[in-house]
Amino acid sequence: MADLLPNTAPASHDEEQGGHGHARQKATLKLVVGAIGIVFGDIGTSPLYAFRETFAGHHTLTLDPDHILGVISLMFWSMMLVVTLKYVSIIMRADNKGEGGSLALLALINGQTKTQRWSRGIVLLGVFATALFYGDSMITPAVSVLSAVEGLAVYSPDLAPVILPVAVVILVGLFWIQGLGTNKVAAFFGPIMLLYFLTIAALGVLSIIKTPGILYAFNPYWAVMFFVTDPMPAFLALGSVVLAVTGAEALYADMGHFGRNPIRVSWLAFVLPALMLNYMGQGALLFREGAAALHSPFYNLAPQWGQLPLIVLATLAAIIASQAVISGAFSVTQQAIQLGFMPRLRIEHTSASTAGQIYIPLINWGLMMMVILLVLTFQTSSNLTAAYGIAVTGAMFIDNVLLTVVLYRLWHWKWYYAAPLLTIFYLVDGAYLAANLTKVPDGGWFPLLIGFIVFTLLTTWSRGRRLVQDRLREAAMPIPVFVASAANSAVRVPGTAVFMTSTPDGVPHALLHNLKHNKVLHERVILLTVKIRDVPVVEDDGRCKLEDLGRGFFRMVLQYGFMQEPDVPAALKNVTGCGQAFKMMDTSFFLARQTLLPSAKPGMPLWREKIFAWMLRNAESAMEFFRLPTNRVVELGSQVEI
């Protein structure tokens, strides 16, 4: 019986330490596997097409041992400089309260350099990098899935006609399931990508064993000699070599989900070796078989009996890579909305436990239409790779500019430490960007066009919001004057009235309209402003700022981080210091819906004013965005000229 009783003796310090250590190791391992499944999907599917395109792409390269060694050497050192040194070792240190990505970095910089004259230029660069991401998020699913499905033609040429229909069906299915949530499916991402990386590494090793001379590619001599002997072909080859590092920015963007260390461990210990083994295996294959294997060196690494399972595995990996990019588009859109660069859109949470699991219908269906259009227009992954790379290299180059500000202004590095590193990064990324610009006529115009359109929309909305707030502020009555006059003259009725206002100064238009038409004031009047700060998360204890204006009037500011979704009723439940607790059935929310009248006033060109007015009309209601109870909301309209 004694053996069945629980052990009530206190555990020793060593046992506790061992238990905590084991738990930490288990949690870290889980994050590492999760990072492999989500973060490295894009860069992990690059072997499907990157090495092939350097020789068989739009700028063909002579297939000989020197060029093969030169290309693989370039790929290896690009991964070491761009991914390992730049992103994993340096940029990932520049986190905004644990969050990464261009907007998070931009918010970090902008929050600490607001007095600098050039801060507006930095903001515009960061916004343009975000705009380029949308072009990338359209091309990545198209090229990844199409290149994976093209393995059917390698397995059996008779299956070539079904490639496009199969790719389209897979992509439509991928976008259709977004609304269902990916929480359950995501649990399989890590194991599938783990199997994928192990498989491509094993195929690479088997090929390297047959031709071990390919290992000379680790020597940077071959990359240098490539440029010395054939400078122009080597420069043009960079446009395809960079495909091997597409997805590097995802390491930084997804840092908030997995943490810095799990991403570093999974990259250095697993993903980087697997990728290089496969690239070297493809190079060894071309050493042996030459042009016969050039149609698809990735699939030709596998024996005939193993090609069909490899196609299935590669297609699953491409779907996972696409899923990561689509989820990234949702996250970036949410950040852009919170930071004031996009109008409010309907955001649905697909998981009760994970805040980052969101779904934005407008973005989802818009991406799907563009991805299907890309597949049907370009038809092959080789044609699509001509459009791929410009958005990525553009964003990487902009990251260098942001990194320069971080090193000098935020971290205060000495110039003799920062200058050599930045010189290397600017030279490498500048060369990649310049090489990709040569692909503009062949399809590279597409991501640039998308980037400029999105950039125009983002900046138009940001500028328009500021103009509207300025116009409202100009016409606003000072709060003390209003409180003194209205509190004595208006009839007070029971209950609480919350007037939502975007500016913390002056009397909200909705309050003036309500008093004018209804001629009453509630016993408690809250002038509420929701502010999104330049940090990812604002804790509950710093959420609310309250000011008593006297006579039952209160000024309240609710603060949220740009990674959080505002929930006004939930926040009000925790508010104290302004009378009795808030009860939703006794609270009315008053919103002002502005109708814009484009005018010749200085501010924005008329065409941009019309775009802003269109965006404002199609924005989601503040009622839904702030999660206000639908039966307690009153909307009052007003007209504003900008």
C-alpha positions, 0 to 999 in steps of 0.5 A: 500500500505504501508504494501506491501512496504519492511521494510527498517528500520535497524534490531535491534541488538537482531533481528540480533543475533536471526536471526544468531542464528536461522541460526546457529542452523538450519545449525548445525541440518542439519549437525547432521542429515547428520552425522547420515546418513553417519558417523554412518552407520557402527556402526549403523548396528552392532546390526544386528550381534554383540550380536548374534555372542557373543553367537552363533559365532565361540567361543560359550558362554553359554546362561544364565542371567549372561553371557547376562548381562556381554556381554551387560555390556562389549558392553556399557563400550566399547562404553563409553571408545573406542568411547565416551572417546577415539575418540569423546572426545580426538582423534577428537581434533587432527584434521589437519586443520579440517580434520581427519583420520589416514593419516591426523593425520599422516601428522600432526605428520610427519609435526611437528616431522621430526627431531625425529629418530622414525618419520619413524616408526610412518609413517610406522604405519600410512601407515599400519593403512591405508592399514588395512582400505582397508581390512575393506572396503571389509568386511564391505559391505559384512557382513552388506548387508548379515546380513540384507538380512538374515532376509528373513530366519527369516521371512520365512525359505523358502526364505533362498535359495534367500539370497545369490543371493539377497545380490550379486544383491544389492552389484553389484547395489551399486558399479554400481551406484558409477560412477553416483555420490551419491550427490542426493541419499545422501540427503535421507541417514540422514532421512533413518538412523534417521528412522532406529535408532528410529525403533531399539530404539523403538523395544529395549524399548518394549522388555526392558519393558517386562524384565526391569532386563536387565538394571542392565547391566549398572553396570560395575560389570557384565563385571568384574564378567564375567572375574572373573568367566569365564576368557577364555570365556570372553576373547574370547567373546571380539572378538565378542563384539568389533563388537559393536564398529566397525565404531568408527574410521569413526567418526574421519575420517569423521570429515572434512565433518561434523565438530567435534560438529555435530558428538559429538551431534549426537553420545551422544544424539541419536546414542549411546542411540539408540544402547544401547536400542536395545542391551539391548532389544536383551538381554531382549529377550534372557532372555525370550525366550532363544536359540529360539531367538538366530538365529537372536535376532535383527529381533526377536525383531519385531512381525511377521507383522513388520519383512518384513518392518524391513528387508527393513529398515535394508537393506537400512541401510546396503547399506548406511553403505557400501556406507560410507565405499566405499566413505571413500576408495575413499577419503583415496586413494586420500589422499594417492596419494597426499601424495606420497604413491600411483601412480596417478589414474583417479579421477572423480568428481561426484559433481560440488559443493562438492569437496569431491564427487569423484569416482575412477574407479579402486578402485571401481571395485577392491572393488566390485570383492573382496566383491562379492568373500567374499560373495560367499566364506564365504556365511553367515554373521556369517562366515564373522564376523570371518574375521571382527574385526582384521582390525578394532582393528589393526587400533584402536591400531595403533591410540593409538600409534599416539595418544601417540605422539600427547599427548606428542609431540604436545600437551605436556601433563604432563605424570601423565595426559596422562599415565592413559588414554593411559594405559586404551586405550592400555589395552582395544584395546590390549585385543580386538586385541589379542582376534581377533587374535584367529580368524585368522584361521577362516577367520581373515587371509583375512584382514591381507593379504590384509593389508600386500599387500596394505602396500607393494604397498604403501611403495614400491611406496613411496620408489621408488619415492624417489629413482627416484628423487634422481637419477634424481637429481644426473644427473641434471645440475645446473640451473644457468649454463644452463641458462647462456649457453642456453639463449645465444646459442639457438634460442628463439621462441614466446610463453611459455613453462612449463616444469613439474618437480618433483624436484625443483633443477636442469634442468628438463630432458624434457628441456634438451631433447627438446633443444637437439632435437628441438634446440629452447627455448621459450621466457618464460620458466617455470620450474614448480613443484607441491608440496603436503603439509602436510595440508588438504588445501592450500589457493589460496594466498599461492598457488604459489611461483615464482623465476625469474632466469633471461633471461626469465627463472622462477622457479615456485612451486604450493602448494596444500593440500592433500585433494585438486586436482591439477589444473595447468591451473587454478592456472596459470591464477592467476599467476602474476610477470612473464610477460604477463598473461598465455594464454593456446593457447600460452603455451606448457606443456612438460612432462617427462615419465620415463621408469624404468630399474631395476638394482642391484644398492642399493636401493630396492630389485629387486622384489620391483623394478619390482613392482614399475616399473609395478605401474609406467607403469599403473599410470595415465598420468600427463596430466590428473592428473594435468588437462593439455589441451590435445592439448598443451602437449608434452611428452618426454621419458627417462630411469632411473635406480634405 
